[in-house]
Amino acid sequence: MKKIWIIVVGLFLLVLITVVTWWPSHSESYIKGNIPIKPSKTVTGATSAKTNTESQKLSREERLASALENLNVSIKFWGEVVDQNDQPLAGVTIKGYVMHDTAASPYGYSLGHFEAITGEDGHFEITDASGSGLTIESIVKEGYELSKNIKTHFGYRGYAEKFTPDQNNPVVFKMWEKRGAEPLLSSFITTTAACDGTPVMVDLLKGKRVDQGGDLRVIFKRIPLHIQRGKDRSYDWTLTVEAIDGVIKMSNDEFAYLAPESGYTSSVIIDMPMTSKDWISTIEKQFYLKLHDGKYFARVNLRLPTDFEPPPTALKIESWLNPTGSRNLEYDSLPSHSG
């Protein structure tokens, strides 16, 4: 029995010595992590998912950029610039831009600016662009003024009024030659006109209504004389505008800078029966006048509402007269009259 305990104690001491001897040299390796550890499947899957998400995100951005670019269409534009007599103007500078859809801009589009100059035939063209629309920013030639009645934006895609370019039918832009402003006698007269044909006379040199003489005679007549105001087409009316000691010509010129040499008559009559498809209740017209055998040239703007009840009706006359005898009616103020 004693021998057995001796053997057990000996084995225990042997194991204890072995452990004490082995542990210091190996425990450090476990603590420091020097033993290779195979990555778990969970870590590998998370990394792969992140990589796939970035790849998909990049793919969506590329698809968006491609989609925007595909929205752009070819931009071609042919234009022509003419003067007030419809004659071609050379050397006119046209500036503008084309709107181009792109993902490269934070706004979703970029502006491609262009500049063109008209040739001897007054023509210009834009043919090397792509986008969704074209805008004209300026049309400039020294000594000329651009008409205000022009279209400046042209939509090529996605617009209610889609523009279709045609090389054989260019877009026409009109400019008016400036003569150089001269001192003109101007007047603005607010008065009334009877509705029974009683004439109104105006002296343009003095800028006032007169009882006799004068340079301009206005006659308004309405049938019936008394009407129900606000009820359209309930009456006929006639307006007669006459030059006293001179001749007159009705004008549709946007810029009445130069009185014509010919084409005048002694009077202009505007007849408006209630059955006319062009019937209107207010008349606004512009006239040129050649007075006293060509001694004076003038332009007059006239406005008359025909539906005042009871009579008389309102009459407004604005005029500009060149006292030098020149046909130039580009305005540089002299003392004006009002009455």
C-alpha positions in Angstrom: 0.0 0.0 0.0 2.8 2.3 0.9 4.4 1.6 -2.5 1.2 2.5 -4.3 1.1 6.0 -2.6 4.7 6.5 -3.4 4.0 5.8 -7.1 0.9 8.1 -7.2 2.8 11.0 -5.5 5.7 10.4 -8.0 3.4 10.6 -11.0 1.7 13.8 -9.7 5.1 15.4 -9.2 6.1 14.4 -12.7 3.0 16.0 -14.2 3.4 19.1 -12.2 7.0 19.6 -13.3 6.0 19.0 -16.9 3.2 21.6 -16.8 5.4 24.2 -15.0 8.2 23.7 -17.6 5.9 23.8 -20.8 3.4 26.6 -19.9 5.6 29.8 -19.9 6.9 29.1 -23.4 3.5 28.4 -25.0 1.0 30.5 -23.2 2.5 33.8 -24.7 1.7 32.5 -28.2 -2.0 32.0 -27.4 -2.2 35.4 -25.7 -0.5 37.3 -28.5 -2.5 35.5 -31.2 0.5 34.2 -33.1 -1.4 31.0 -34.0 -3.1 31.5 -37.4 -6.9 31.8 -37.2 -8.9 31.0 -40.3 -11.4 33.7 -41.2 -15.0 32.8 -40.4 -17.6 32.5 -43.1 -19.6 35.4 -41.5 -16.8 37.9 -42.0 -16.2 36.8 -45.6 -20.0 37.1 -46.4 -20.2 40.7 -45.0 -17.2 41.9 -47.0 -18.7 40.3 -50.2 -22.1 42.0 -49.6 -20.5 45.4 -49.2 -18.5 45.0 -52.4 -21.6 44.0 -54.3 -23.6 47.0 -53.0 -20.9 49.4 -54.1 -20.8 47.7 -57.5 -24.6 48.0 -57.8 -24.6 51.6 -56.7 -21.9 52.5 -59.3 -24.0 50.6 -61.9 -27.1 52.7 -61.2 -25.1 55.9 -61.5 -23.8 54.8 -64.8 -27.2 53.9 -66.0 -28.6 57.3 -65.0 -25.8 59.1 -66.8 -26.5 57.0 -69.9 -30.2 57.6 -69.7 -29.7 61.4 -69.5 -27.3 61.4 -72.4 -29.8 59.4 -74.5 -32.5 62.1 -73.9 -30.4 64.6 -75.9 -31.3 65.0 -79.6 -29.4 66.5 -82.5 -29.8 70.3 -82.5 -29.9 72.0 -85.9 -31.0 75.6 -86.4 -31.2 77.8 -89.5 -32.0 81.5 -89.2 -32.1 84.7 -91.3 -31.9 88.4 -90.2 -33.6 91.1 -92.3 -34.2 94.8 -92.0 -37.6 96.6 -91.9 -37.8 96.4 -95.7 -37.2 92.6 -95.6 -33.7 93.0 -97.0 -30.9 90.6 -95.7 -28.5 92.0 -93.1 -24.9 90.9 -93.1 -22.5 91.0 -90.1 -25.2 90.5 -87.4 -23.9 88.8 -84.3 -26.1 86.1 -82.8 -25.4 84.6 -79.3 -27.2 81.9 -77.4 -26.9 78.5 -75.8 -28.1 74.9 -76.2 -29.4 73.1 -73.0 -27.7 69.6 -72.8 -28.9 67.0 -70.3 -26.0 65.5 -68.3 -25.4 63.7 -65.0 -22.0 65.5 -64.8 -23.8 68.6 -63.6 -25.5 68.9 -60.1 -28.4 70.6 -62.0 -28.8 67.7 -64.4 -28.0 69.9 -67.4 -25.3 72.1 -68.9 -25.4 75.1 -71.2 -23.3 75.0 -74.4 -22.9 78.6 -75.6 -22.5 79.5 -79.2 -21.9 82.6 -81.4 -22.7 83.0 -85.1 -22.4 85.9 -87.6 -24.7 86.3 -90.6 -23.3 86.2 -94.1 -24.2 88.4 -97.1 -27.5 86.7 -97.5 -28.4 87.4 -93.8 -28.3 83.6 -93.0 -26.7 81.8 -90.0 -26.8 78.2 -88.8 -26.1 76.1 -85.7 -25.6 72.4 -86.7 -23.0 70.8 -84.4 -24.9 70.6 -81.1 -27.1 68.2 -79.1 -29.5 68.7 -76.3 -33.2 69.4 -75.5 -33.6 73.1 -76.6 -31.9 76.2 -78.1 -32.2 79.8 -76.8 -31.3 83.0 -78.6 -29.8 85.5 -76.1 -28.9 88.4 -78.3 -29.0 89.6 -81.9 -26.8 92.7 -82.4 -25.8 95.0 -85.2 -24.7 98.5 -84.7 -27.2 101.1 -85.9 -30.1 98.6 -85.7 -32.8 97.7 -83.1 -34.2 94.2 -82.8 -37.9 93.6 -83.1 -39.6 92.8 -79.8 -42.0 90.5 -81.5 -39.7 87.5 -82.0 -39.4 84.0 -80.6 -36.2 83.3 -78.7 -36.6 79.8 -77.3 -37.0 76.6 -79.4 -37.8 73.2 -77.8 -36.6 70.1 -79.6 -37.9 67.5 -77.1 -40.5 67.3 -74.5 -42.2 70.6 -75.3 -45.9 71.2 -76.2 -44.7 73.1 -79.3 -41.9 71.0 -80.6 -39.7 73.0 -83.0 -38.9 71.4 -86.4 -35.9 73.0 -88.1 -36.0 73.5 -91.9 -33.0 74.6 -93.8 -35.3 75.8 -96.7 -37.5 77.8 -94.3 -35.2 79.6 -91.8 -36.5 81.4 -88.8 -36.7 85.1 -89.7 -35.6 87.9 -87.2 -36.3 91.5 -88.1 -34.2 94.5 -87.2 -35.1 98.2 -87.7 -32.5 100.7 -88.9 -32.0 103.6 -86.5 -31.7 106.9 -88.2 -30.2 108.8 -85.2 -32.6 110.6 -82.9 -33.7 114.1 -83.8 -35.5 116.7 -81.7 -39.2 116.2 -82.3 -42.3 118.1 -81.1 -44.3 115.6 -79.1 -47.8 115.9 -77.6 -50.2 113.8 -75.7 -53.8 114.8 -75.9 -56.7 113.3 -73.9 -60.1 114.5 -75.0 -63.5 113.2 -76.0 -65.3 112.5 -79.3 -69.0 112.7 -80.0 -70.5 109.5 -81.3 -72.7 111.2 -83.9 -70.0 112.2 -86.5 -69.0 115.6 -85.0 -65.3 116.2 -86.0 -62.4 116.6 -83.5 -59.5 118.8 -84.8 -56.0 118.8 -83.5 -53.1 121.1 -84.1 -49.9 118.9 -83.9 -47.5 121.9 -83.9 -49.3 123.4 -80.9 -50.1 120.0 -79.4 -53.8 120.8 -78.6 -57.4 120.4 -79.7 -58.7 123.4 -81.8 -62.1 124.5 -83.0 -60.9 125.3 -86.5 -57.9 124.5 -88.7 -55.3 122.2 -87.3 -53.5 119.2 -88.9 -55.6 116.2 -87.9 -59.4 115.6 -88.1 -61.0 112.6 -86.3 -64.7 111.7 -86.9 -66.4 108.9 -85.0 -70.0 107.7 -85.7 -72.0 105.0 -84.0 -75.3 103.4 -85.0 -77.4 103.4 -82.9 -76.1 106.4 -81.0 -77.2 105.0 -77.6 -76.2 101.4 -76.8 -76.2 98.9 -74.0 -72.6 98.9 -72.8 -71.0 95.6 -72.4 -73.1 93.9 -75.0 -70.8 93.1 -77.9 -71.8 93.5 -81.5 -74.9 95.5 -80.7 -73.9 98.4 -82.9 -72.1 99.5 -86.1 -69.3 102.1 -85.9 -67.1 104.0 -88.3 -63.9 106.0 -87.7 -62.5 108.5 -90.2 -59.0 110.0 -89.7 -58.0 112.8 -92.1 -55.0 114.9 -92.7 -55.8 118.7 -92.9 -53.7 120.3 -95.6 -51.8 117.1 -96.1 -52.0 113.3 -96.5 -52.1 110.3 -94.2 -51.0 106.6 -94.1 -51.9 103.9 -91.6 -48.9 102.0 -90.3 -48.2 98.6 -88.7 -44.5 99.4 -88.2 -43.1 98.3 -84.9 -40.6 101.1 -84.8 -41.9 104.1 -86.8 -38.5 105.7 -87.2 -38.9 106.8 -90.8 -41.9 108.3 -92.5 -42.5 106.8 -96.0 -42.1 108.9 -99.1 -45.2 107.7 -100.8 -48.4 105.6 -100.3 -50.4 108.4 -98.6 -54.1 109.2 -99.0 -56.2 112.2 -97.8 -58.0 110.0 -95.2 -58.3 106.6 -93.6 -61.7 105.1 -93.0 -62.2 102.1 -90.6 -65.7 100.7 -91.0 -66.9 98.1 -88.4 -70.4 96.7 -88.9 -71.7 94.5 -86.1 -71.7 91.5 -88.5 -68.0 91.7 -89.2 -66.0 88.7 -87.9 -63.2 91.1 -87.0 -65.5 93.4 -84.9 -63.8 95.1 -81.9 -65.0 97.6 -79.4 -61.7 99.5 -79.0 -59.6 100.8 -81.8 -55.8 101.5 -81.5 -53.9 102.6 -84.7 -50.7 104.3 -85.8 -50.5 106.8 -88.7 -47.9 108.7 -90.7 -48.7 112.2 -91.8 -47.1 114.4 -94.5 -48.3 118.0 -93.9 -48.2 121.3 -95.6 -46.8 120.0 -98.9 -44.1 118.0 -97.2 -42.9 120.7 -94.9 -43.5 118.5 -91.9 -43.6 114.7 -91.3 -45.3 113.2 -88.2 -46.5 110.0 -86.6 -49.6 109.7 -84.5 -50.9 107.0 -82.2 -54.7 107.0 -81.7 -56.9 105.1 -79.2 -60.7 105.3 -79.0 -63.0 102.9 -77.1 -66.3 102.9 -79.1 -68.6 101.7 -76.3 -68.9 104.6 -73.9 -72.5 105.2 -72.8 -73.8 107.8 -72.7 -71.7 109.7 -75.3 -69.2 111.2 -75.8 -66.4 108.5 -75.8 -62.8 108.9 -74.8 -60.1 109.8 -77.4 -56.3 109.7 -76.8 -53.9 111.1 -79.4 -50.1 110.9 -79.0 -48.0 112.6 -81.7 -44.4 113.2 -82.8 -43.6 115.9 -85.4 -40.2 116.7 -87.0 -40.1 120.5 -87.5 -37.1 120.4 -89.8 -38.9 118.7 -92.7 -36.9 115.5 -92.3 -38.7 112.1 -92.5 -36.7 110.9 -89.5 -39.1 110.3 -86.6 -36.7 108.7 -84.1 -37.5 110.6 -81.0 -35.2 112.9 -79.1 -37.3 115.2 -76.9 -38.1 118.8 -77.4 -40.5 120.4 -75.0 -43.7 118.4 -75.1 -47.3 119.5 -75.1 -50.2 117.9 -73.3 -53.9 118.7 -73.4 
